[in-house]
Amino acid sequence: MEQRSPWVVYANFVSDAALGLEAGAVLERWATQAPRKVWLLGPGDILVSPVPVSRDFLSYALGLLGAPDAAVSVIHAPPRRGVAMAEALRDDGRLEALSRLAAGRAGITLLPTALDASTIALAEELGMAVTPYRSARAAAAALDITSRLNTKAGFRQVAAELGIRTPEGRTCRRDGLHDAVHEHLAAHGRVVLKPDRSAGGHGMTFVSPGDRWWTGIQEDGLGGADGLWVVEEWLDVAHSVSIQMEAGPREIRPVFSGEMRTAGAVFTGYVSPLTGAAAGVRAELERWGGALGRYLADRGYAGPFGIDAVVTRDGTLVATESNIRRTATTTPQAMVARLSRAAGLEEDPAWLLGQRRAATVFGFAEAVDRLGAAGIDWRSATGEGVVLYADAPHDGRSWRYAITAPEHERLWELEERLTDVLGLDGRPGSRRPDGT
């Protein structure tokens, strides 16, 4: 296992970095994914999670990573509606417990999911640096650019400066939406509405002539009366893709790229690396990522970031947003990389993520047993298999899984086996890069 100073892995899904804190129910739903942060842990680390992490899952993940359970600590900090995670952590002595645990771990730093003001304040209170910055103060200097480029409007403005292609559109407040939608419907026949600060497709609305789109917008309450919205042309999308990068003071490097699996506009999974027709856009994605990374680094940002984009039916790559934080794919990719290194693999494997519903309810231990009995669980000896990367679902049915294999065709074979073994529904989103 790699040697480094200990981390407080701070799973602050309840943050205003991606969505306003007023959308508490949505943030709490996203927070149920926090147990996947276990895959980042090493000896001496502490995980702060907004949801409980089951003992079965913790033992399973650490066992695959080769780390003993006793080497890590977990603190459960239940979210409070409308407040950032740091404030919830202060309740019931949890902050004191974290401080006591961290006190004996030399060089320990805070590794947040998203960089926000409350995280900086927490790091300062604990006397820690924020990874990968040298201090909490250095991280604070990146807050403005981080906040700006986690918005749709902020990205569109910077993309225009950097020569990154985006959909034709405009930004307006809620009281200007009717005029903006009417104008774009006349020009394009169909448009897309996006709240300025959102993620995972939340709040996105597709509008055709005659639709009563404004009713849902008013009822949803996204962004409030003064919140910004982006109105864009509708694009005929063949592939939804992304690139994930790492920014540092001396280097901007691509980490991975892949194709998003979607159901409607909602993210349901991922396939990496890019293959098939989508693979042809990788070089352009990397150029865009490099330009954005240099822009971020020049303004003090360090760490992970990504660009989401689409490939239209005519093969044009169009960027839709930037994510200046750890995303739904960052931790699973780190998990795949760690497992692959432990298995001694010389080349990066293909991997996919999926989320599917099982026909019946069962627990985590039973799910793991089923994978093992079928011979499709992750095994270092073969360098392939299925990993349940996010703990048991709260409803006992909506399972998140990762599959890794030497090449893509084997991914599809293992996913078909998994479908039978766990009794999953037949809709994993876009199944393959060719759409089949």
Secondary structure, 3 states (H helix, E strand, C coil): CCCCCCEEEECCCCCCCCCCCCCHHHHHHHHCCHHHHHHHCCCCCEEEECCCCCHHHHHHHHHHHCCCHHHCEEEECCCCCCCCHHHHHCHHHHHHHHHHHHHCCCCCEEEECCCCHHHHHHHHHHCCCECCCCCHHHHHCCHHHHHHHCCHHHHHHHHHHHCCCCCCEEEEEHHHHHHHHHHHHHHHCCEEEEECCCCCCCCCEEECCCCCHHHHHHHHCCCCCCCEEEEEECCCEEEEEEEEEEECCCCEEEEEEEEEEEECCEEEEEEECCCHHHHHHHHHHHHHHHHHHHHHHHCCCCEEEEEEEEEECCCCEEEEEEECCCCCCHHHHHHHHHHHHHCCCCCCCEEEEEEEEECCCCCHHHHHHHHHHHCCECECCCCEEEECCCCCCCCCCEEEEEEEECCHHHHHHHHHHHHHHHCECCCCCCCCCCCC
